[in-house]
Amino acid sequence: MNFHTICTIIFTLLLQAATSASADEVPAGEYAFPVKNPLVATLLSQVLKPDAPYETLILTPKPERSQTPVIGDKNFIRVGLFAQKDKKAPLAFLISGTGGLALDGDLLFLASQIYRLGYHVVTLPNPLSWQYALSLSATGLPGYTPRDAHEYYSFLSDVVAELKSQKNLDISGYAVGGYSHGGLVTAFLMKEDSTQHKFNFQKGLIINPAIDLGFGIDVLDSYYDQSTQIGKDRCKRDMSSIIALGERLLANGLDLNLVESALKEGHFEAADLKYLIGESFRESLGDLIFTSQQVTDSAVLKTPASNNRWNAREAEARNFNFRQYIDQFVYPTLKMAGKQQVSEEAVLEQAGMYALRDFINADKRLFVLENRDDFIINSKDIAFLKENFGDRLYLYPNGGHVGNLWFERNVKDISRIMALPQ
């Protein structure tokens, strides 16, 4: 090994150390998040509620989709609007997590926090939701993030036009944010805006993003597969128990003592918690696949559906996992669009955060919040975040996947990131 090579290695190590140190990593001893189990923390995010007033608006971007068999009467998008009263303010677009809708409680909770900072806020569905597939997606088969983001970017313009028309909203600028897959979409939207400049986003807020899509979807698929380990009867018991607990928490607030006692009494083990998380994602995926095939039938599903008989087709749709959805439904649409050179694996690579490495490294408007124990990422992903976000990364020791969104420290950091100029 020559002197030049040694110097290069030393310089690289020093650079990596400096980059890591520049991230705002919270030491475990200084982070008092009370839920240490990342699976439990993740499930608790489902019972969050907004703490600010909002109204619901209905948008119909593709009126012609009302003719879609069986589900045409659902061809509309509900969005949540937190509007500053008689005041000019920047508008923040917030995008729900994987398969989520605009009125999901955790998204509305996040929106209420940003609203309190002085923004107008509009909440929007995730591209991997049945609602997006029916009412927005040109192909009816979302899942390739570069294509979805390009389409979603145009949708944001339609949203602004509707807000100005319906609510006479006075907008001074724009920001965008999201969590989970919505966080990944946020990064792609920022990239889209860097060339189109329709919004010139002031900030991009990314929370617990999907980074390596292949790794993330394989984890979610493996979690759902825990159902075979614990059996059908236990799956039903777990689902019944967690629904009952969720209803009590929604009615009475996030009582961690109640959570602890309920999980203990129910003898919930790691396999049970993983199944419940996997089941939640698989249910939304099944809805997406069913809807997509009503919009654009790829002839993959064999069970027919009619207005009176569609449960069997929906059940068939739920037999597909995330990787199968990408391979058997999304990938063929790319080949039809003339992208024959794109392999199935390349689809996942081009649709993940790694494809934006140079952009996110250079764009200082992007900020990310992540947890070390988030199960859809790995140590390589954390190193990637440190290297490319630097001091724009807020890294917490625990919180699971979007499980600490409500925690005081996180709320303060989001406020710090999104604070408006005085």
C-alpha positions in Angstrom: 0.0 0.0 0.0 1.6 3.3 -1.1 1.6 6.6 0.8 -1.1 8.1 -1.4 -3.5 5.2 -0.8 -2.9 5.5 3.0 -3.6 9.2 2.9 -6.8 8.6 0.9 -8.1 6.0 3.4 -7.3 8.3 6.4 -9.0 11.2 4.7 -12.1 9.1 3.9 -12.4 7.8 7.5 -12.0 11.4 8.9 -14.6 12.6 6.5 -17.0 9.9 7.5 -16.5 10.6 11.1 -17.1 14.3 10.6 -20.2 13.6 8.6 -21.6 11.3 11.3 -20.8 13.8 14.0 -22.7 16.5 12.2 -26.0 14.6 12.4 -28.2 15.6 15.3 -28.1 12.2 17.0 -29.9 12.1 20.3 -28.0 10.0 22.9 -30.2 7.3 24.5 -29.7 8.7 27.9 -31.2 12.1 26.8 -34.2 10.7 25.1 -37.0 9.7 27.5 -39.4 8.2 25.0 -41.4 5.9 27.3 -42.1 3.0 24.8 -39.0 0.9 24.4 -40.6 -1.8 22.2 -40.5 -0.5 18.6 -43.4 -2.8 17.5 -45.6 -1.4 20.3 -44.6 2.2 19.5 -45.5 1.6 15.9 -49.0 0.3 16.7 -49.6 3.3 19.0 -49.3 5.8 16.1 -52.6 4.5 14.9 -54.5 6.2 17.8 -53.3 9.8 17.3 -55.8 12.5 16.7 -55.5 16.2 15.6 -55.6 18.9 18.3 -56.6 21.8 16.0 -59.7 22.4 13.9 -59.9 21.4 10.3 -62.4 20.8 7.5 -62.8 18.1 4.9 -62.9 18.9 1.2 -63.8 16.6 -1.6 -61.7 16.6 -4.9 -62.5 14.7 -8.1 -59.4 14.9 -10.3 -60.7 12.3 -12.8 -64.5 12.5 -13.1 -64.5 9.8 -15.8 -63.4 7.2 -13.2 -66.9 7.3 -11.9 -67.6 4.6 -14.5 -65.1 2.2 -13.0 -66.9 -1.1 -12.4 -68.1 -1.8 -8.8 -66.2 1.1 -7.1 -67.0 4.0 -9.4 -69.1 5.7 -6.7 -65.9 6.0 -4.6 -64.2 8.1 -7.2 -63.2 11.1 -5.1 -60.5 12.2 -2.7 -61.2 13.6 0.8 -58.5 15.9 2.0 -58.1 17.7 5.3 -57.6 21.5 5.4 -56.2 23.4 8.3 -56.5 27.0 7.2 -55.3 30.1 8.9 -58.2 32.4 9.5 -58.2 35.5 7.1 -54.4 35.4 6.9 -51.8 35.0 4.2 -49.6 32.0 5.0 -47.4 29.4 3.3 -49.2 26.1 2.4 -47.7 22.8 3.6 -48.7 19.7 1.7 -48.5 16.6 4.0 -48.6 13.0 2.5 -49.7 10.0 4.4 -47.7 6.8 4.9 -47.8 3.6 3.0 -51.3 3.0 1.7 -52.7 5.8 4.0 -55.4 8.3 3.3 -55.6 12.0 3.9 -57.8 11.8 7.0 -55.6 9.2 8.9 -55.3 10.3 12.5 -51.5 10.4 12.6 -51.4 12.6 9.5 -54.0 14.9 10.9 -52.0 15.1 14.2 -48.9 16.1 12.3 -50.8 18.6 10.3 -52.2 20.2 13.5 -48.7 20.7 14.8 -47.5 22.4 11.6 -50.7 24.5 11.5 -49.9 25.9 14.9 -46.6 27.2 13.5 -48.6 29.5 11.1 -49.0 27.4 8.0 -52.1 26.5 6.0 -51.9 22.7 5.8 -53.6 20.2 3.5 -53.4 16.5 4.1 -53.2 14.1 1.1 -53.4 10.4 0.4 -50.4 8.2 -0.2 -49.7 7.1 -3.8 -49.9 3.4 -2.7 -53.5 3.8 -1.5 -56.6 2.5 -3.2 -57.9 6.1 -3.4 -54.9 7.3 -5.3 -55.1 4.3 -7.7 -58.8 5.0 -8.4 -58.9 8.8 -8.5 -55.5 10.0 -9.6 -53.2 7.4 -11.1 -53.1 7.4 -14.9 -52.2 3.7 -15.0 -54.2 2.7 -11.9 -51.0 0.9 -10.8 -48.8 3.2 -8.7 -45.6 1.9 -7.1 -42.7 3.3 -9.3 -41.8 6.4 -7.3 -40.3 8.5 -10.1 -43.5 8.1 -12.2 -45.8 8.6 -9.2 -44.0 11.8 -8.1 -44.2 13.3 -11.5 -47.9 12.7 -11.6 -48.4 13.7 -7.9 -46.6 17.0 -8.6 -49.2 17.9 -11.1 -51.9 16.9 -8.7 -50.5 19.4 -6.2 -51.2 22.2 -8.7 -54.8 21.0 -8.9 -55.1 21.0 -5.1 -53.8 24.6 -5.0 -56.3 25.6 -7.7 -59.2 24.0 -5.7 -58.1 25.6 -2.4 -58.0 29.0 -4.0 -61.3 28.5 -5.8 -63.3 26.8 -3.0 -61.7 28.5 0.0 -60.1 31.7 -1.4 -56.9 30.6 0.4 -54.2 33.3 0.4 -50.9 31.5 0.0 -47.4 33.0 0.4 -45.2 30.0 -0.3 -45.0 26.2 -0.1 -43.6 23.4 1.9 -44.0 19.6 1.6 -43.7 16.7 4.0 -44.7 13.1 4.7 -43.8 10.0 6.7 -42.9 6.4 5.8 -43.5 6.0 2.0 -44.9 9.6 2.1 -41.5 10.7 3.2 -39.9 9.0 0.3 -42.4 10.7 -2.1 -41.6 14.0 -0.5 -38.0 13.7 -1.5 -39.0 12.8 -5.1 -41.4 15.8 -5.2 -38.6 18.1 -4.0 -36.4 16.7 -6.9 -39.3 17.3 -9.3 -39.7 20.9 -8.1 -36.0 21.5 -8.6 -36.6 21.3 -12.4 -40.2 22.5 -12.7 -40.2 25.3 -10.1 -44.0 25.5 -9.7 -43.7 25.7 -6.0 -40.1 26.4 -5.0 -40.7 24.6 -1.8 -39.2 26.3 1.2 -38.9 23.1 3.3 -39.1 19.4 2.8 -39.9 17.4 6.0 -39.2 13.6 5.8 -40.2 11.4 8.7 -39.2 7.7 9.0 -38.9 7.4 5.2 -38.7 4.2 3.2 -35.0 4.2 2.0 -34.2 0.8 0.4 -37.6 -0.2 -0.9 -36.6 -3.8 -1.5 -35.5 -4.2 2.2 -38.6 -2.4 3.5 -41.2 -4.3 1.6 -39.5 -7.6 2.5 -39.7 -6.8 6.2 -43.4 -5.9 5.9 -44.1 -9.1 4.0 -42.2 -11.2 6.6 -44.2 -9.5 9.4 -47.5 -10.6 7.7 -46.1 -14.1 7.3 -46.1 -14.4 11.1 -49.7 -15.3 10.7 -48.7 -18.8 9.6 -46.6 -19.1 12.8 -49.3 -18.1 15.3 -52.3 -19.6 13.5 -55.7 -18.3 12.4 -57.4 -18.4 15.8 -54.6 -16.4 17.4 -54.6 -13.9 14.5 -58.4 -13.3 15.1 -57.8 -12.9 18.8 -55.0 -10.5 18.3 -57.0 -8.4 15.9 -60.0 -8.3 18.1 -57.9 -7.3 21.2 -56.0 -4.6 19.4 -59.2 -3.1 17.9 -60.7 -3.0 21.4 -57.6 -1.4 22.8 -57.5 1.2 20.0 -61.1 2.2 20.6 -60.4 2.7 24.3 -57.3 4.8 23.5 -59.1 6.9 20.9 -61.9 7.6 23.5 -59.7 8.2 26.5 -56.3 9.4 25.2 -52.9 7.7 24.9 -52.7 5.9 28.3 -49.5 3.9 28.3 -50.5 2.1 31.5 -53.6 0.9 29.8 -51.5 -0.2 26.8 -49.0 -2.1 29.0 -51.7 -3.9 31.0 -53.7 -4.8 27.8 -50.7 -6.3 26.1 -49.7 -8.2 29.2 -53.2 -9.6 29.8 -53.4 -10.6 26.1 -50.0 -12.4 26.2 -48.8 -10.5 23.1 -45.5 -11.7 21.9 -43.2 -10.3 19.2 -44.9 -12.6 16.6 -48.3 -11.2 17.5 -47.1 -7.6 17.2 -45.4 -8.2 13.9 -48.4 -9.9 12.5 -50.7 -6.9 13.5 -48.3 -4.5 11.7 -48.0 -6.7 8.7 -51.7 -7.3 8.5 -52.3 -3.5 8.5 -50.0 -3.0 5.5 -51.3 -6.1 3.7 -54.9 -5.0 4.1 -54.1 -1.6 2.4 -52.1 -3.4 -0.3 -55.0 -5.7 -1.0 -57.3 -2.7 -1.4 -54.8 -1.2 -3.7 -54.5 -4.3 -5.9 -58.3 -4.8 -6.1 -58.9 -1.2 -7.0 -56.1 -1.1 -9.6 -57.6 -4.1 -11.3 -61.0 -2.5 -11.5 -59.3 0.5 -13.2 -56.8 -1.4 -15.4 -57.3 -5.1 -15.5 -53.9 -6.8 -16.0 -55.6 -10.2 -16.1 -53.6 -11.3 -13.0 -56.7 -11.7 -10.8 -58.9 -14.5 -12.0 -61.9 -14.0 -9.8 -64.6 -11.8 -11.4 -66.4 -9.0 -9.5 -69.8 -7.5 -9.8 -71.8 -5.0 -7.7 -73.2 -7.9 -5.6 -70.2 -10.2 -5.6 -66.8 -8.7 -5.1 -65.5 -10.2 -1.8 -63.9 -13.2 -3.5 -61.9 -10.9 -5.9 -60.8 -8.8 -3.0 -59.7 -11.9 -1.1 -57.7 -13.0 -4.1 -56.0 -9.5 -4.2 -54.9 -9.9 -0.6 -52.9 -13.1 -1.5 -50.2 -10.9 -3.2 -47.4 -9.5 -1.2 -45.6 -6.2 -1.9 -42.8 -7.7 -4.0 -45.3 -9.6 -6.1 -47.2 -6.4 -6.6 -44.1 -4.7 -7.9 -43.1 -7.7 -10.1 -46.5 -8.8 -11.5 -48.5 -5.5 -11.6 -46.2 -2.5 -11.7 -43.2 -3.8 -13.7 -45.2 -4.8 -16.8 -46.6 -1.2 -17.1 -43.0 0.1 -17.3 -42.2 -2.4 -20.1 -45.3 -1.3 -21.9 -44.1 2.3 -21.5 -40.9 1.5 -23.4 -38.6 0.9 -20.4 -37.6 -2.6 -21.3 -34.1 -2.0 -20.0 -35.5 -1.7 -16.5 -35.3 -4.9 -14.5 -37.6 -5.7 -11.6 -34.8 -5.1 -9.1 -33.8 -1.9 -10.9 -37.4 -0.7 -10.4 -37.0 -0.9 -6.6 -33.5 0.7 -6.8 -34.7 3.6 -8.9 -37.8 4.1 -6.7 -35.9 4.3 -3.4 -34.0 7.0 -1.6 -30.6 5.8 -2.8 -31.5 7.0 -6.3 -31.6 10.6 -4.9 -28.2 10.5 -3.2 -26.7 13.5 -5.1 -29.8 15.6 -4.8 -30.5 15.2 -1.1 -26.8 15.7 -0.4 -26.9 19.1 -2.1 -30.4 20.3 -1.3 -30.3 22.0 2.2 -34.1 22.4 2.3 -34.6 18.7 3.0 -34.7 17.5 6.7 -35.2 13.9 8.0 -36.3 12.4 11.3 -35.4 8.8 11.8 -35.3 6.2 14.6 -32.5 3.7 15.0 -34.9 0.9 15.8 -37.2 1.6 12.8 -37.6 -1.9 11.4 -38.0 -0.9 7.7 -34.4 0.4 7.6 -31.0 -1.1 8.4 -27.5 0.1 9.5 -26.5 0.8 5.9 -29.5 3.1 5.5 -28.6 5.0 8.7 -25.1 5.4 7.4 -26.6 6.7 4.1 -28.7 9.2 6.0 -25.8 10.5 8.1 -23.6 10.8 5.0 -26.1 12.7 2.9 -28.2 14.7 5.3 -25.5 15.7 7.8 -26.9 18.1 10.4 -30.3 17.9 8.6 -30.8 14.4 10.1 -32.5 14.1 13.5 -31.7 10.6 14.7 -33.4 9.2 17.8 -32.5 6.0 19.6 -36.0 4.5 19.6 -39.5 5.0 18.5 -40.1 2.3 15.9 -41.7 3.2 12.6 -43.4 6.6 13.1 -44.2 5.5 16.7 -42.8 8.6 18.4 -44.5 11.3 16.2 -46.4 12.5 19.2 -43.5 12.6 21.6 -42.6 16.1 23.0 -39.0 16.0 21.8 -40.1 15.1 18.2 -42.8 17.8 18.2 -40.2 20.4 19.2 -37.7 19.3 16.6 -40.4 19.4 13.9 -41.3 22.9 15.1 -37.6 23.9 14.9 -37.3 22.6 11.3 -40.6 24.1 10.1 -40.4 27.4 11.9 -41.4 30.4 9.8 -39.2 33.5 9.6 -40.1 36.1 12.3 
